[in-house]
Amino acid sequence: KAGVTQTPRYLIKTRGQQVTLSCSPISGHRSVSWYQQTPGQGLQFLFEYFSETQRNKGNFPGRFSGRQFSNSRSEMNVSTLELGDSALYLCASSLVPITGYSTDTQYFGPGTRLTVL
Amino acid sequence: AQTVTQSQPEMSVQEAETVTLSCTYDTSESDYYLFWYKQPPSRQMILVIRQEAYKQQNATENRFSVNFQKAAKSFSLKISDSQLGDAAMYFCAYRSPDSNYQLIWGAGTKLIIKP
């Protein structure tokens, strides 16, 4: 079974631009979560989507948004990019939502490395 | 606030020997989940082992085992017979109702395997 895929793997943008990252979950998985990983802040939860609905959101500004499609693929958008948005963005999928009482496990994709100049 | 602390930024071990990575966490909950994830240079986060707090038995997965001390809020990872492929960043993570089930991550421990 194919794993979680993320595109693109690397991205370079300039301040003020916007960016869209894509995540395709493992076949059959309906929940997708997004994380930001930086050397200074470590790993931080962005949001989780299940059945095209956002279930939970971390403590990030409104410039960070996402959506999920009927085939469970998810996109994350960051508008008005700032230098501090440079990070590795990880997507993870699971069968059912993890932000609820669930024993399910998340499986991670390889990440998208975003550099903001 | 929920926190996960990994006090060892870096550890090294000789190949074939055993190493233990430490993790402590802070919670007022009695029911929660704990995880160890491995992130090799390829950057893909891989689940190593998980533990449900209600289970008294320590989880094991082949060469990986945990020492879960609920009262002490400690969750250490033991890697036996270390292999070169074990070299990676290891992250401890916690999930529970008081984190709204979001994964709370430790800062990570870089594990170096000496051949």
Chai-1 contact restraints between the chains, C-beta under 6 A:
chainA,res_idxA,chainB,res_idxB,connection_type,confidence,min_distance_angstrom,max_distance_angstrom,comment,restraint_id
A,G42,B,W105,contact,1.0,0.0,6.0,A-B,restraint_1
A,G42,B,A107,contact,1.0,0.0,6.0,A-B,restraint_2
A,L43,B,W105,contact,1.0,0.0,6.0,A-B,restraint_3
A,F45,B,Q102,contact,1.0,0.0,6.0,A-B,restraint_4
A,F45,B,L103,contact,1.0,0.0,6.0,A-B,restraint_5
A,T99,B,Y101,contact,1.0,0.0,6.0,A-B,restraint_6
A,G100,B,Y101,contact,1.0,0.0,6.0,A-B,restraint_7
A,T105,B,L47,contact,1.0,0.0,6.0,A-B,restraint_8
A,F108,B,M45,contact,1.0,0.0,6.0,A-B,restraint_9
A,P110,B,Q44,contact,1.0,0.0,6.0,A-B,restraint_10
A,G111,B,R43,contact,1.0,0.0,6.0,A-B,restraint_11
